[in-house]
Amino acid sequence: MTEQIDQFFNPDGTLISIPVKSAKKIAVLLHIARDLSPTTKYPEKELNAIIAKYHADTAAIRRHMIEYGILERNWESVYWVKVEYSAIT
């Protein structure tokens, strides 16, 4: 992790709180997205299991990842990492 986001995580890697400022929020979301494979499509339940390692409010994290363009989803609630972020994760 970087100093920019260390303050938002417990020593065990769980997220203390979702940052309010966009730049820090994006950095936190990208850190979480590193657990996602850019070539995998994730059903919502599977994605929730990955996100839950970081934060209990999986819906909020998913929404933010969609909002900031890190993830995309289809009408069947299947998620994948957007191509632009594949190199980061």
C-alpha positions as CSV (number, residue, x, y, z in Angstrom):
1,M,0.0,0.0,0.0
2,T,1.0,3.6,-0.3
3,E,1.0,6.3,2.3
4,Q,-1.9,7.9,0.5
5,I,-4.2,5.0,1.5
6,D,-2.5,3.4,4.5
7,Q,-4.7,5.5,6.9
8,F,-7.8,3.9,5.5
9,F,-6.8,0.3,6.3
10,N,-6.4,-1.7,9.5
11,P,-3.2,-3.7,9.9
12,D,-5.1,-6.9,8.8
13,G,-5.9,-5.2,5.5
14,T,-9.6,-4.5,6.2
15,L,-10.9,-1.1,5.2
16,I,-11.6,1.3,8.1
17,S,-13.7,3.7,6.1
18,I,-14.3,4.6,2.5
19,P,-12.5,7.9,1.8
20,V,-14.6,11.0,1.0
21,K,-12.2,12.7,-1.4
22,S,-12.3,11.2,-4.9
23,A,-8.6,10.8,-5.4
24,K,-8.2,8.8,-2.2
25,K,-11.4,6.8,-2.8
26,I,-10.1,5.8,-6.3
27,A,-6.7,4.8,-4.8
28,V,-8.5,2.6,-2.3
29,L,-10.8,1.1,-4.9
30,L,-7.9,0.3,-7.2
31,H,-6.1,-1.4,-4.2
32,I,-9.1,-3.6,-3.7
33,A,-9.4,-4.2,-7.5
34,R,-5.9,-5.8,-7.5
35,D,-7.6,-8.9,-6.2
36,L,-9.6,-9.2,-9.4
37,S,-8.3,-10.8,-12.5
38,P,-8.8,-8.7,-15.6
39,T,-9.7,-11.7,-17.7
40,T,-12.4,-13.1,-15.3
41,K,-16.1,-12.3,-15.2
42,Y,-17.4,-12.4,-11.7
43,P,-21.0,-13.2,-10.6
44,E,-22.2,-10.8,-8.0
45,K,-21.9,-13.4,-5.2
46,E,-18.3,-14.2,-6.1
47,L,-17.3,-10.5,-6.3
48,N,-19.0,-9.9,-3.0
49,A,-16.8,-12.6,-1.4
50,I,-13.7,-10.9,-2.6
51,I,-14.8,-7.4,-1.6
52,A,-15.9,-8.7,1.9
53,K,-12.3,-9.4,2.7
54,Y,-11.9,-5.6,2.8
55,H,-15.2,-4.2,3.8
56,A,-18.6,-5.5,5.0
57,D,-20.6,-3.0,2.8
58,T,-19.9,-4.9,-0.5
59,A,-22.7,-3.1,-2.3
60,A,-21.2,0.3,-1.6
61,I,-17.8,-0.8,-2.8
62,R,-19.3,-2.3,-6.0
63,R,-21.3,0.9,-6.6
64,H,-18.2,3.0,-6.3
65,M,-16.2,0.7,-8.6
66,I,-18.9,1.1,-11.2
67,E,-19.2,4.8,-10.6
68,Y,-15.5,5.4,-11.0
69,G,-15.3,3.2,-14.1
70,I,-13.1,0.4,-12.5
71,L,-15.7,-2.3,-13.1
72,E,-18.5,-2.8,-15.6
73,R,-21.5,-5.1,-15.3
74,N,-24.2,-6.5,-17.4
75,W,-27.9,-7.0,-16.8
76,E,-27.2,-10.5,-15.2
77,S,-25.2,-8.9,-12.4
78,V,-21.9,-10.2,-13.8
79,Y,-18.9,-7.9,-13.3
80,W,-15.5,-7.5,-14.9
81,V,-12.6,-5.1,-14.7
82,K,-12.7,-2.4,-17.3
83,V,-10.0,-2.7,-20.0
84,E,-8.4,0.7,-18.9
85,Y,-7.8,-0.6,-15.4
86,S,-6.5,-4.1,-16.5
87,A,-2.9,-3.0,-16.4
88,I,-3.3,-1.6,-12.9
89,T,-4.8,-4.7,-11.3
